[in-house]
Amino acid sequence: MTKIQKFTLILLVLYGIWEIAVYIWSKNLPPNDPLIRADLILIYPLLIIMIIISIVQLIFSWKRKNSDN
């Protein structure tokens, strides 16, 4: 596992914790108060980029391992 893949895994775990916190927070809002998730404008692109980089690294490591055999 590369450093970027480990970092991506950490980001995904932190995102899961963040979503739980937002869910708990949203339950404490008044019924007519809208839940505007501006945080996702930053979080989703970052997660998507890191996931894509990790997948590409994984594919290249598989190809390198298979070509060495």
KAPEBEL-V206381 format. One record per residue. N is the residue number from 1. RES is the residue in one letter. D_FIRST is the distance of its C-alpha to the first C-alpha in whole Angstrom. Layout:
N;RES;D_FIRST  N;RES;D_FIRST
This chain:
1;M;0  2;T;4  3;K;7  4;I;8  5;Q;6  6;K;7  7;F;10  8;T;11  9;L;10  10;I;13  11;L;15  12;L;15  13;V;16  14;L;19  15;Y;20  16;G;21  17;I;23  18;W;24  19;E;26  20;I;27  21;A;29  22;V;30  23;Y;31  24;I;33  25;W;35  26;S;36  27;K;38  28;N;40  29;L;41  30;P;44  31;P;45  32;N;46  33;D;43  34;P;41  35;L;37  36;I;36  37;R;32  38;A;32  39;D;29  40;L;27  41;I;28  42;L;25  43;I;23  44;Y;23  45;P;22  46;L;19  47;L;17  48;I;18  49;I;17  50;M;14  51;I;13  52;I;15  53;I;13  54;S;9  55;I;11  56;V;12  57;Q;9  58;L;8  59;I;12  60;F;12  61;S;10  62;W;12  63;K;15  64;R;14  65;K;14  66;N;17  67;S;19  68;D;18  69;N;20
